[in-house]
């Protein structure tokens, strides 16, 4: 039977990953609840996104799950740093789940327009156009802080570049679909964070 110290060590090492486990369980539970797609990005484009995500999350969690050796740290491994980082990750995942709930049947991991697609303006979408990416940005930033490795910073930069690319494509698709309605929505909301009025 493992000692109490061994159990504490394992829990402490895995602490930054716990919010992500919650997110994965939620997404898997909701994966089949969407509407049929009217337009979606090509499978090749989706494959590139998945490849970048796999690389980024392998860099982020590589030493936690044991697939990569620990890398140099940019911040000391203290309880305060780990708790602050994990709290940020939890807050970011909470925003992702809140956003996902408001998208409901119109959510998709791909850049997609659903049949009878609607412009969602409730919940976080009342102030921000891409709160899912906002939440992911906060969650990854918190996880990078909690793990404290330079490799995590590289992961964050990869994901940020990917999200910017996806946001541009989504904005173009939604502008084409909703025209002036989406243009007005853009004027009233922030891209990732609420506008300062």
C-alpha positions as CSV (number, residue, x, y, z in Angstrom):
1,X,0.0,0.0,0.0
2,X,1.4,3.4,-1.0
3,X,2.4,5.8,1.9
4,X,0.5,9.0,2.6
5,X,3.5,10.9,1.3
6,X,3.5,9.0,-2.0
7,X,-0.3,9.7,-2.4
8,X,0.2,13.4,-1.6
9,X,3.1,13.6,-4.1
10,X,1.0,12.0,-6.9
11,X,-2.0,14.3,-6.2
12,X,0.3,17.3,-6.1
13,X,1.8,16.4,-9.4
14,X,-1.5,15.8,-11.1
15,X,-3.3,18.9,-9.5
16,X,-2.9,21.1,-12.6
17,X,-4.5,18.4,-14.8
18,X,-7.7,17.9,-12.8
19,X,-9.6,20.8,-14.4
20,X,-8.7,19.4,-17.8
21,X,-10.0,16.0,-16.8
22,X,-13.4,17.6,-15.9
23,X,-13.4,19.4,-19.3
24,X,-12.7,16.2,-21.3
25,X,-15.4,14.2,-19.4
26,X,-17.9,17.0,-20.1
27,X,-17.1,17.2,-23.8
28,X,-17.2,13.4,-24.2
29,X,-20.6,13.4,-22.4
30,X,-22.0,16.1,-24.8
31,X,-20.3,15.0,-28.0
32,X,-23.4,13.6,-29.7
33,X,-25.9,16.4,-28.7
34,X,-25.3,18.8,-31.6
35,X,-27.3,19.7,-34.7
36,X,-26.4,18.5,-38.2
37,X,-23.8,20.6,-39.9
38,X,-24.7,22.8,-42.9
39,X,-21.1,23.8,-43.6
40,X,-17.9,22.6,-41.9
41,X,-14.1,22.9,-42.4
42,X,-12.3,20.3,-44.4
43,X,-11.0,17.2,-42.7
44,X,-7.5,18.1,-43.8
45,X,-7.7,21.5,-42.0
46,X,-9.2,19.8,-38.9
47,X,-6.4,17.3,-38.9
48,X,-3.8,20.1,-38.9
49,X,-5.6,21.7,-35.9
50,X,-5.6,18.3,-34.0
51,X,-1.9,17.8,-34.7
52,X,-1.1,21.2,-33.3
53,X,-3.3,20.5,-30.2
54,X,-1.6,17.2,-29.6
55,X,1.8,18.7,-29.8
56,X,0.8,21.7,-27.5
57,X,-0.8,19.5,-24.9
58,X,2.0,17.0,-25.0
59,X,4.4,19.9,-24.2
60,X,2.1,21.2,-21.5
61,X,1.5,17.9,-19.7
62,X,4.5,15.8,-20.9
63,X,6.4,15.6,-17.7
64,X,3.2,15.2,-15.6
65,X,2.1,12.0,-17.4
66,X,5.7,10.8,-17.9
67,X,6.1,11.0,-21.7
68,X,8.7,13.8,-21.5
69,X,11.4,14.5,-18.9
70,X,10.9,17.6,-16.7
71,X,12.2,20.7,-18.5
72,X,13.7,23.9,-17.1
73,X,11.4,26.0,-14.9
74,X,10.7,29.7,-15.3
75,X,9.2,29.9,-11.8
76,X,9.9,28.2,-8.5
77,X,7.8,25.0,-7.7
78,X,6.0,26.4,-4.6
79,X,2.6,25.6,-3.2
80,X,1.5,29.2,-3.7
81,X,2.4,29.1,-7.4
82,X,0.7,25.8,-8.0
83,X,-2.5,26.8,-6.2
84,X,-2.7,30.1,-8.0
85,X,-2.1,28.4,-11.4
86,X,-4.5,25.6,-10.8
87,X,-7.2,28.2,-9.6
88,X,-6.7,30.1,-12.8
89,X,-7.1,26.8,-14.8
90,X,-10.3,26.0,-12.9
91,X,-11.6,29.5,-13.6
92,X,-10.8,29.2,-17.3
93,X,-12.4,25.8,-17.6
94,X,-15.5,27.1,-15.8
95,X,-15.8,29.8,-18.5
96,X,-15.4,27.1,-21.2
97,X,-18.2,25.0,-19.7
98,X,-20.4,28.1,-19.3
99,X,-19.8,29.1,-22.9
100,X,-20.3,25.5,-24.1
101,X,-23.6,25.3,-22.3
102,X,-24.9,28.5,-23.9
103,X,-23.9,27.3,-27.4
104,X,-25.8,24.1,-26.8
105,X,-26.6,22.2,-30.0
106,X,-24.7,24.8,-32.1
107,X,-21.3,23.9,-30.6
108,X,-18.7,22.0,-32.6
109,X,-15.0,21.4,-32.3
110,X,-14.7,22.2,-36.0
111,X,-15.4,25.5,-37.7
112,X,-19.0,24.8,-38.6
113,X,-22.3,26.3,-39.4
114,X,-25.2,24.1,-38.2
115,X,-28.6,23.7,-39.9
116,X,-30.8,26.6,-38.7
117,X,-27.7,28.2,-37.1
118,X,-28.4,31.0,-34.7
119,X,-26.2,33.8,-33.4
120,X,-25.9,33.1,-29.7
121,X,-25.9,36.3,-27.6
122,X,-26.7,34.9,-24.1
123,X,-24.4,34.2,-21.1
124,X,-20.8,35.1,-21.9
125,X,-21.7,35.7,-25.5
126,X,-23.5,38.9,-24.5
127,X,-20.1,40.6,-23.9
128,X,-17.5,38.4,-25.7
129,X,-17.6,36.8,-29.2
130,X,-15.2,34.0,-28.4
131,X,-15.5,33.1,-24.7
132,X,-14.5,29.5,-25.3
133,X,-11.1,30.7,-26.5
134,X,-11.0,33.2,-23.6
135,X,-11.6,30.4,-21.1
136,X,-9.0,28.1,-22.8
137,X,-6.5,30.9,-22.8
138,X,-6.9,31.5,-19.0
139,X,-6.9,27.8,-18.3
140,X,-3.7,27.1,-20.3
141,X,-2.0,30.2,-18.8
142,X,-2.9,28.9,-15.3
143,X,-1.7,25.4,-16.1
144,X,1.6,26.8,-17.5
145,X,2.0,28.7,-14.3
146,X,1.2,25.7,-12.1
147,X,3.6,23.4,-14.0
148,X,6.2,26.1,-14.2
149,X,8.1,24.8,-17.2
150,X,9.4,26.7,-20.2
151,X,8.0,24.0,-22.4
152,X,4.5,25.1,-21.2
153,X,5.2,28.6,-22.5
154,X,5.9,27.1,-26.0
155,X,2.6,25.2,-25.7
156,X,0.7,28.4,-24.9
157,X,2.2,30.2,-27.9
158,X,1.3,27.3,-30.2
159,X,-2.3,27.2,-28.9
160,X,-2.6,31.0,-29.1
161,X,-1.5,31.1,-32.7
162,X,-4.0,28.3,-33.5
163,X,-6.9,30.1,-31.7
164,X,-6.2,33.3,-33.5
165,X,-6.3,31.5,-36.8
166,X,-9.5,29.8,-35.9
167,X,-11.2,33.0,-34.6
168,X,-10.4,34.8,-37.9
169,X,-11.9,31.9,-39.9
170,X,-15.0,31.8,-37.6
171,X,-15.5,35.5,-37.8
172,X,-15.4,35.4,-41.6
173,X,-17.9,32.5,-41.7
174,X,-20.3,34.2,-39.3
175,X,-20.1,37.5,-41.1
176,X,-20.9,35.8,-44.4
177,X,-23.9,33.9,-42.7
178,X,-25.3,36.8,-40.6
179,X,-24.1,39.9,-42.5
180,X,-25.1,43.2,-40.8
181,X,-26.4,41.4,-37.7
182,X,-22.9,40.0,-37.0
183,X,-21.3,43.3,-37.8
184,X,-23.4,45.0,-35.2
185,X,-22.6,42.2,-32.7
186,X,-18.9,42.7,-33.4
187,X,-19.2,46.4,-32.6
188,X,-20.9,45.7,-29.3
189,X,-18.6,42.9,-28.0
190,X,-15.0,42.2,-27.4
191,X,-13.1,39.5,-29.2
192,X,-11.7,37.6,-26.2
193,X,-12.6,39.9,-23.3
194,X,-15.4,42.4,-22.7
195,X,-14.9,45.8,-24.3
196,X,-14.1,48.7,-21.9
197,X,-16.8,51.2,-22.6
